Amino acid sequence: MMKLIKHLNAFAVAAVALAGLAIAGTAAAQTPAGTLESRLSAALVELGFADGKLPALKPAFGNYVDAVQVGNTLYLSSAAPQRPDGQFVKGRVPSDVSVDDAMKAAKLACVRQIARLQLVLGDLNKVKRIVFVKGKILATPEFTDHTKITDACSSLFVTVFGDAGKHARTTEGIASAPFGVTVEVETIVELKN
């Protein structure tokens, strides 16, 4: 009986150790490698920003501001997809712009939101979490794969901010868009105290 108890105790210790390793592995898998800045730079290079730096923002096209802070919440105006050359991605999905190109456009719109955050906050590490994203996709009436496009923006937020980039989201197809841009992204952000 004593031998059995010793074996059970050894088994219990091993099981606890394995469970601890599994939990640690899961936690490590949820935290992206590198710093926020290095993850952002790599994502920007992948999108065609050769220097890995956030683009200069074009000024607002009307009587509004790019961001309004209320308490610890920052509301960002919608952002359109601006290419590294400064031009905006325009056209209707899928007749003028392919789904893959629209997904890249959604990431470019997301880049503009991150650039706004950097401009307003001075430091992206002040972001506690991305709370909400609304994607608006200029599409033909029969198109129904809008979420795939907005998900590209969501993926970029998670790539850059890790778990703090996970957010609630809505996506809608629209019949027309300002200046004919393919995608617009609205964002609400919670800030650290």
Secondary structure as a PSIPRED ss2 file (coil, helix, strand):
# PSIPRED VFORMAT (PSIPRED V4.0)

   1 M C   1.000  0.000  0.000
   2 M H   0.000  1.000  0.000
   3 K H   0.000  1.000  0.000
   4 L H   0.000  1.000  0.000
   5 I H   0.000  1.000  0.000
   6 K H   0.000  1.000  0.000
   7 H H   0.000  1.000  0.000
   8 L H   0.000  1.000  0.000
   9 N H   0.000  1.000  0.000
  10 A H   0.000  1.000  0.000
  11 F H   0.000  1.000  0.000
  12 A H   0.000  1.000  0.000
  13 V H   0.000  1.000  0.000
  14 A H   0.000  1.000  0.000
  15 A H   0.000  1.000  0.000
  16 V H   0.000  1.000  0.000
  17 A H   0.000  1.000  0.000
  18 L H   0.000  1.000  0.000
  19 A H   0.000  1.000  0.000
  20 G H   0.000  1.000  0.000
  21 L H   0.000  1.000  0.000
  22 A H   0.000  1.000  0.000
  23 I H   0.000  1.000  0.000
  24 A H   0.000  1.000  0.000
  25 G H   0.000  1.000  0.000
  26 T H   0.000  1.000  0.000
  27 A H   0.000  1.000  0.000
  28 A H   0.000  1.000  0.000
  29 A H   0.000  1.000  0.000
  30 Q H   0.000  1.000  0.000
  31 T C   1.000  0.000  0.000
  32 P C   1.000  0.000  0.000
  33 A C   1.000  0.000  0.000
  34 G C   1.000  0.000  0.000
  35 T C   1.000  0.000  0.000
  36 L H   0.000  1.000  0.000
  37 E H   0.000  1.000  0.000
  38 S H   0.000  1.000  0.000
  39 R H   0.000  1.000  0.000
  40 L H   0.000  1.000  0.000
  41 S H   0.000  1.000  0.000
  42 A H   0.000  1.000  0.000
  43 A H   0.000  1.000  0.000
  44 L H   0.000  1.000  0.000
  45 V H   0.000  1.000  0.000
  46 E H   0.000  1.000  0.000
  47 L C   1.000  0.000  0.000
  48 G C   1.000  0.000  0.000
  49 F C   1.000  0.000  0.000
  50 A C   1.000  0.000  0.000
  51 D C   1.000  0.000  0.000
  52 G C   1.000  0.000  0.000
  53 K C   1.000  0.000  0.000
  54 L C   1.000  0.000  0.000
  55 P C   1.000  0.000  0.000
  56 A C   1.000  0.000  0.000
  57 L C   1.000  0.000  0.000
  58 K C   1.000  0.000  0.000
  59 P C   1.000  0.000  0.000
  60 A C   1.000  0.000  0.000
  61 F C   1.000  0.000  0.000
  62 G C   1.000  0.000  0.000
  63 N C   1.000  0.000  0.000
  64 Y C   1.000  0.000  0.000
  65 V C   1.000  0.000  0.000
  66 D C   1.000  0.000  0.000
  67 A E   0.000  0.000  1.000
  68 V E   0.000  0.000  1.000
  69 Q E   0.000  0.000  1.000
  70 V E   0.000  0.000  1.000
  71 G C   1.000  0.000  0.000
  72 N C   1.000  0.000  0.000
  73 T E   0.000  0.000  1.000
  74 L E   0.000  0.000  1.000
  75 Y E   0.000  0.000  1.000
  76 L E   0.000  0.000  1.000
  77 S E   0.000  0.000  1.000
  78 S E   0.000  0.000  1.000
  79 A E   0.000  0.000  1.000
  80 A C   1.000  0.000  0.000
  81 P C   1.000  0.000  0.000
  82 Q E   0.000  0.000  1.000
  83 R C   1.000  0.000  0.000
  84 P C   1.000  0.000  0.000
  85 D C   1.000  0.000  0.000
  86 G C   1.000  0.000  0.000
  87 Q C   1.000  0.000  0.000
  88 F E   0.000  0.000  1.000
  89 V C   1.000  0.000  0.000
  90 K E   0.000  0.000  1.000
  91 G C   1.000  0.000  0.000
  92 R C   1.000  0.000  0.000
  93 V E   0.000  0.000  1.000
  94 P C   1.000  0.000  0.000
  95 S C   1.000  0.000  0.000
  96 D C   1.000  0.000  0.000
  97 V C   1.000  0.000  0.000
  98 S C   1.000  0.000  0.000
  99 V H   0.000  1.000  0.000
 100 D H   0.000  1.000  0.000
 101 D H   0.000  1.000  0.000
 102 A H   0.000  1.000  0.000
 103 M H   0.000  1.000  0.000
 104 K H   0.000  1.000  0.000
 105 A H   0.000  1.000  0.000
 106 A H   0.000  1.000  0.000
 107 K H   0.000  1.000  0.000
 108 L H   0.000  1.000  0.000
 109 A H   0.000  1.000  0.000
 110 C H   0.000  1.000  0.000
 111 V H   0.000  1.000  0.000
 112 R H   0.000  1.000  0.000
 113 Q H   0.000  1.000  0.000
 114 I H   0.000  1.000  0.000
 115 A H   0.000  1.000  0.000
 116 R H   0.000  1.000  0.000
 117 L H   0.000  1.000  0.000
 118 Q H   0.000  1.000  0.000
 119 L H   0.000  1.000  0.000
 120 V H   0.000  1.000  0.000
 121 L H   0.000  1.000  0.000
 122 G C   1.000  0.000  0.000
 123 D C   1.000  0.000  0.000
 124 L H   0.000  1.000  0.000
 125 N H   0.000  1.000  0.000
 126 K H   0.000  1.000  0.000
 127 V E   0.000  0.000  1.000
 128 K E   0.000  0.000  1.000
 129 R E   0.000  0.000  1.000
 130 I E   0.000  0.000  1.000
 131 V E   0.000  0.000  1.000
 132 F E   0.000  0.000  1.000
 133 V E   0.000  0.000  1.000
 134 K E   0.000  0.000  1.000
 135 G E   0.000  0.000  1.000
 136 K E   0.000  0.000  1.000
 137 I E   0.000  0.000  1.000
 138 L E   0.000  0.000  1.000
 139 A E   0.000  0.000  1.000
 140 T C   1.000  0.000  0.000
 141 P C   1.000  0.000  0.000
 142 E C   1.000  0.000  0.000
 143 F C   1.000  0.000  0.000
 144 T C   1.000  0.000  0.000
 145 D C   1.000  0.000  0.000
 146 H H   0.000  1.000  0.000
 147 T H   0.000  1.000  0.000
 148 K H   0.000  1.000  0.000
 149 I H   0.000  1.000  0.000
 150 T H   0.000  1.000  0.000
 151 D H   0.000  1.000  0.000
 152 A H   0.000  1.000  0.000
 153 C H   0.000  1.000  0.000
 154 S H   0.000  1.000  0.000
 155 S H   0.000  1.000  0.000
 156 L H   0.000  1.000  0.000
 157 F H   0.000  1.000  0.000
 158 V H   0.000  1.000  0.000
 159 T H   0.000  1.000  0.000
 160 V H   0.000  1.000  0.000
 161 F H   0.000  1.000  0.000
 162 G H   0.000  1.000  0.000
 163 D H   0.000  1.000  0.000
 164 A H   0.000  1.000  0.000
 165 G H   0.000  1.000  0.000
 166 K C   1.000  0.000  0.000
 167 H C   1.000  0.000  0.000
 168 A E   0.000  0.000  1.000
 169 R E   0.000  0.000  1.000
 170 T E   0.000  0.000  1.000
 171 T E   0.000  0.000  1.000
 172 E E   0.000  0.000  1.000
 173 G E   0.000  0.000  1.000
 174 I E   0.000  0.000  1.000
 175 A C   1.000  0.000  0.000
 176 S C   1.000  0.000  0.000
 177 A C   1.000  0.000  0.000
 178 P H   0.000  1.000  0.000
 179 F H   0.000  1.000  0.000
 180 G H   0.000  1.000  0.000
 181 V E   0.000  0.000  1.000
 182 T C   1.000  0.000  0.000
 183 V E   0.000  0.000  1.000
 184 E E   0.000  0.000  1.000
 185 V E   0.000  0.000  1.000
 186 E E   0.000  0.000  1.000
 187 T E   0.000  0.000  1.000
 188 I E   0.000  0.000  1.000
 189 V E   0.000  0.000  1.000
 190 E E   0.000  0.000  1.000
 191 L E   0.000  0.000  1.000
 192 K C   1.000  0.000  0.000
 193 N C   1.000  0.000  0.000
